[in-house]
Amino acid sequence: MTILDEIIEVKKDEVKKLRKDYKLSFFEDSEFFAAECLSFYKAISKPGSINFIAEVKKASPSKGIIREDFHHIKTAEIYINNGADAISVLTDKNFFKGNISFLKDIAKIKSIPLLRKEFIIDEFQIYEAKANGADAILLIAEVLSANQIKELSLCAKELDLSVLLELHSGEEINKISFKINNIIGINNRDLKTFKVDLKTTEKLGGMLPKEVVLVSESGIGKKEDLDFLKETRTNAILVGEHLMKQKNIGDALKQLKEWC
C-alpha cells in the first residue's frame, strides 16, 4: 500500500464521521457560506509573469515537521503582505499536521483567494471547505474516477468554488472534461516514490488544451527552476515546503516573485 492509498483509507473514515456528525444544513448556516468567493482563476491566470500560490504547510509524510515555530495566521499574513496571488492551506490532520480551523482563521483576514488543500473524495468535504472560507478546492485525479471528478467539480461550482484538478501522469488526462475543469495542477512529485522532476510539468503541460490554466506544483525553490518553467506553458506555481523552511519567509517569497 502506498502512502497515497493509506491517506485515502483514512479519508474514507473521516468522511463517515463527517456525515454522521453533520448535515449539509449545518454548513449552509455558517458565517462564510453565503459570502461571495474571491476568484481563484483570475488570481492565478494574470498575464505577464508566473503567478504565485504560497502554501501554509507544517509537515509532510516524507519530510516530517517542516517548521517547528509554525503559526498559520502569521504565515498567511506574510504571504498576503509580500505579494502572493493566492494561498493554499493544508487541512489534513494525520499526515500534514493541518486543520480545518487553519482555513477558517485565515479566511477572516484574507484579501486573496484561499485554496483548501485536502484529499477530497466526498461532497461533504466541499461544503465544509465553503463553510470555512475556501475560495477553491483541490481534487486529485489519481484517486478519483472520471465520474467522481465530474460530480465533485460540479458540486464545487454550484457553491461558487473554483477547482484545482491535480494530475500526476498522462494516463489521468482521459478522465477530464476540460469544459468543466479549466485549472489543472501538475504535481512534479511522484506520490508513490516522492521523486521530484520539473520535466513532469513540461511533459504533461504539452498534452493539455491551450485554454487551460496550468499550475506547476512541488520541487520549486531556485532561480533555475523558474527559468525552466518560464520555457513551459506554466501560468502559476504552488510553493510550500521551500517557503516554510526559510528563516525569513517574506524575503524568500519576494525573491521567488522576482524570479517569476
C-alpha positions as CSV (number, residue, x, y, z in Angstrom):
1,M,0.0,0.0,0.0
2,T,1.4,3.4,-1.0
3,I,1.2,6.5,1.3
4,L,-1.5,7.8,-1.0
5,D,-3.5,4.7,-0.6
6,E,-3.1,4.9,3.2
7,I,-4.2,8.6,3.2
8,I,-7.4,7.8,1.2
9,E,-8.3,5.0,3.6
10,V,-8.1,7.5,6.4
11,K,-10.2,10.0,4.4
12,K,-12.9,7.4,4.0
13,D,-13.2,7.1,7.8
14,E,-13.1,10.9,8.2
15,V,-15.9,11.3,5.7
16,K,-18.0,8.7,7.5
17,K,-17.6,10.7,10.7
18,L,-18.3,14.0,9.0
19,R,-21.5,12.6,7.5
20,K,-22.5,11.1,10.9
21,D,-21.8,14.3,12.9
22,Y,-23.2,16.9,10.5
23,K,-25.9,17.6,8.0
24,L,-25.4,19.8,4.9
25,S,-27.6,22.4,6.5
26,F,-25.0,22.9,9.3
27,F,-22.5,24.1,6.7
28,E,-25.1,26.2,4.9
29,D,-25.7,28.1,8.2
30,S,-22.1,29.0,8.7
31,E,-20.7,32.5,8.5
32,F,-18.8,32.1,5.3
33,F,-21.2,30.0,3.3
34,A,-23.2,32.9,1.8
35,A,-20.1,35.0,1.2
36,E,-19.1,35.6,-2.4
37,C,-15.8,33.7,-3.3
38,L,-12.7,35.5,-4.5
39,S,-11.8,34.4,-8.0
40,F,-9.0,31.9,-7.8
41,Y,-9.0,31.6,-11.6
42,K,-8.4,35.4,-12.1
43,A,-5.7,35.4,-9.3
44,I,-3.6,32.8,-10.9
45,S,-4.1,33.5,-14.6
46,K,-2.9,37.1,-14.8
47,P,-0.6,37.6,-17.8
48,G,3.0,39.0,-17.7
49,S,4.6,36.7,-15.2
50,I,4.2,33.4,-13.4
51,N,1.6,33.8,-10.7
52,F,2.2,32.6,-7.1
53,I,0.3,30.3,-4.8
54,A,2.0,30.2,-1.4
55,E,1.2,27.3,0.9
56,V,0.7,27.2,4.7
57,K,2.2,23.8,5.5
58,K,3.5,22.5,8.8
59,A,4.6,19.0,7.8
60,S,4.5,16.2,5.2
61,P,4.7,12.4,5.2
62,S,8.1,12.4,3.5
63,K,9.8,15.3,5.5
64,G,8.0,15.2,8.8
65,I,7.8,18.6,10.6
66,I,8.9,21.3,8.2
67,R,8.6,24.2,10.5
68,E,8.8,23.9,14.3
69,D,7.7,27.5,15.0
70,F,4.6,27.2,12.9
71,H,1.9,29.9,13.1
72,H,-0.7,29.6,10.4
73,I,-2.2,33.1,10.7
74,K,1.2,34.8,10.9
75,T,2.4,32.8,7.8
76,A,-0.7,33.8,5.9
77,E,-0.2,37.5,6.8
78,I,3.4,37.3,5.5
79,Y,2.1,35.8,2.2
80,I,-0.5,38.5,1.8
81,N,1.9,41.3,2.6
82,N,4.6,40.0,0.3
83,G,2.8,39.6,-3.0
84,A,1.3,36.1,-3.1
85,D,-1.6,35.8,-5.6
86,A,-3.3,33.1,-3.6
87,I,-2.8,30.9,-0.5
88,S,-3.0,27.2,-0.2
89,V,-4.0,25.9,3.2
90,L,-3.3,22.2,4.2
91,T,-6.2,20.9,6.3
92,D,-5.2,17.2,6.7
93,K,-4.5,16.4,10.3
94,N,-2.9,12.9,10.2
95,F,-0.3,13.3,7.6
96,F,0.3,17.0,7.2
97,K,-0.5,18.3,10.7
98,G,-3.0,20.7,9.3
99,N,-6.5,21.6,10.5
100,I,-9.8,22.9,9.0
101,S,-9.5,25.6,11.7
102,F,-6.4,27.0,9.9
103,L,-8.6,27.7,6.9
104,K,-11.3,29.4,8.9
105,D,-8.8,31.5,10.8
106,I,-7.1,32.7,7.7
107,A,-10.4,33.4,5.9
108,K,-11.1,36.0,8.5
109,I,-8.1,38.1,7.3
110,K,-7.9,37.1,3.6
111,S,-7.6,39.6,0.8
112,I,-6.5,37.0,-1.8
113,P,-8.2,33.6,-2.6
114,L,-7.8,30.6,-0.4
115,L,-7.3,27.0,-1.7
116,R,-8.3,24.2,0.6
117,K,-5.5,21.6,0.1
118,E,-7.1,18.3,1.1
119,F,-7.7,14.8,-0.2
120,I,-11.3,15.4,-1.2
121,I,-13.4,12.3,-2.0
122,D,-16.9,13.4,-1.0
123,E,-19.3,16.4,-1.4
124,F,-19.4,16.9,2.4
125,Q,-15.7,17.9,2.4
126,I,-16.6,20.5,-0.3
127,Y,-19.4,22.0,1.8
128,E,-17.0,22.0,4.7
129,A,-14.5,23.9,2.7
130,K,-17.0,26.6,1.6
131,A,-18.3,26.9,5.2
132,N,-14.7,27.6,6.4
133,G,-13.9,30.3,3.9
134,A,-12.3,28.5,1.0
135,D,-12.5,30.0,-2.5
136,A,-11.2,26.9,-4.2
137,I,-10.6,23.2,-3.5
138,L,-8.1,20.7,-4.7
139,L,-9.1,17.4,-6.4
140,I,-6.6,14.7,-7.2
141,A,-7.3,12.8,-10.4
142,E,-5.2,9.8,-9.4
143,V,-7.6,8.9,-6.5
144,L,-10.9,9.7,-8.3
145,S,-12.8,8.2,-11.2
146,A,-13.9,10.3,-14.2
147,N,-17.4,10.4,-12.8
148,Q,-16.2,11.4,-9.3
149,I,-14.1,14.2,-10.8
150,K,-17.1,15.5,-12.7
151,E,-19.6,15.2,-9.9
152,L,-17.3,16.8,-7.3
153,S,-16.3,19.6,-9.7
154,L,-19.9,20.4,-10.4
155,C,-20.7,20.4,-6.7
156,A,-17.9,22.9,-6.1
157,K,-19.0,25.1,-8.9
158,E,-22.6,25.1,-7.6
159,L,-21.1,26.6,-4.4
160,D,-19.1,29.2,-6.3
161,L,-15.8,27.4,-5.6
162,S,-13.0,27.0,-8.1
163,V,-11.4,23.6,-8.6
164,L,-7.7,22.9,-9.0
165,L,-7.5,19.5,-10.5
166,E,-4.2,17.8,-9.9
167,L,-2.5,15.4,-12.3
168,H,0.5,13.1,-11.8
169,S,0.6,11.2,-15.1
170,G,-0.7,11.4,-18.7
171,E,-3.0,8.4,-18.0
172,E,-5.3,10.6,-15.9
173,I,-6.0,13.1,-18.7
174,N,-8.7,10.8,-20.2
175,K,-10.7,11.3,-17.0
176,I,-11.1,15.0,-17.5
177,S,-13.7,17.2,-19.2
178,F,-11.9,20.4,-19.9
179,K,-15.2,22.2,-20.3
180,I,-15.7,21.6,-16.6
181,N,-12.1,21.7,-15.3
182,N,-10.1,24.6,-16.7
183,I,-7.5,24.9,-13.9
184,I,-5.0,22.0,-13.9
185,G,-2.2,21.4,-11.4
186,I,0.7,19.2,-12.4
187,N,2.4,17.7,-9.4
188,N,6.1,17.2,-10.1
189,R,6.4,14.8,-7.1
190,D,5.6,11.2,-7.7
191,L,3.3,10.3,-4.8
192,K,4.5,6.7,-4.9
193,T,8.2,7.3,-4.8
194,F,8.3,11.0,-3.8
195,K,10.9,11.7,-6.5
196,V,10.6,15.2,-7.9
197,D,11.1,16.1,-11.6
198,L,10.1,19.5,-13.0
199,K,10.1,18.0,-16.5
200,T,6.7,16.5,-15.5
201,T,5.2,19.9,-15.9
202,E,6.8,20.3,-19.4
203,K,5.7,16.8,-20.5
204,L,2.1,16.8,-19.2
205,G,1.6,20.5,-20.0
206,G,2.2,19.8,-23.6
207,M,-0.7,17.3,-23.5
208,L,-3.3,19.8,-22.3
209,P,-5.6,22.2,-24.2
210,K,-4.1,25.7,-24.7
211,E,-7.0,27.4,-22.9
212,V,-6.3,25.5,-19.6
213,V,-4.7,27.4,-16.7
214,L,-1.6,25.4,-15.7
215,V,-0.2,25.3,-12.2
216,S,3.2,23.6,-11.5
217,E,3.4,22.1,-8.0
218,S,6.3,20.7,-5.9
219,G,10.1,20.9,-6.1
220,I,10.3,24.7,-6.9
221,G,12.7,26.9,-5.0
222,K,15.6,28.0,-7.2
223,K,16.0,30.6,-9.9
224,E,16.9,27.7,-12.3
225,D,13.5,26.2,-11.5
226,L,11.7,29.3,-12.6
227,D,13.9,29.8,-15.6
228,F,12.9,26.3,-16.7
229,L,9.2,26.8,-16.0
230,K,9.2,30.1,-18.0
231,E,10.0,28.0,-21.1
232,T,6.9,25.9,-20.5
233,R,3.3,27.0,-20.5
234,T,3.1,27.4,-16.8
235,N,0.7,30.1,-15.5
236,A,1.3,29.7,-11.8
237,I,3.4,27.8,-9.3
238,L,2.4,26.4,-5.9
239,V,5.2,26.5,-3.3
240,G,5.0,25.4,0.3
241,E,8.0,23.4,1.7
242,H,10.6,25.8,0.3
243,L,9.0,28.8,1.9
244,M,8.2,27.1,5.2
245,K,11.8,26.1,5.7
246,Q,13.2,29.6,5.3
247,K,14.2,31.8,8.3
248,N,12.6,34.8,6.7
249,I,9.6,33.6,4.8
250,G,8.7,37.1,3.4
251,D,12.2,37.6,1.9
252,A,12.1,34.2,0.3
253,L,8.7,34.9,-1.2
254,K,9.9,38.2,-2.6
255,Q,12.9,36.5,-4.1
256,L,10.8,33.9,-5.8
257,K,8.4,36.6,-7.1
258,E,11.3,38.4,-8.7
259,W,12.3,35.3,-10.5
260,C,8.7,34.8,-11.6
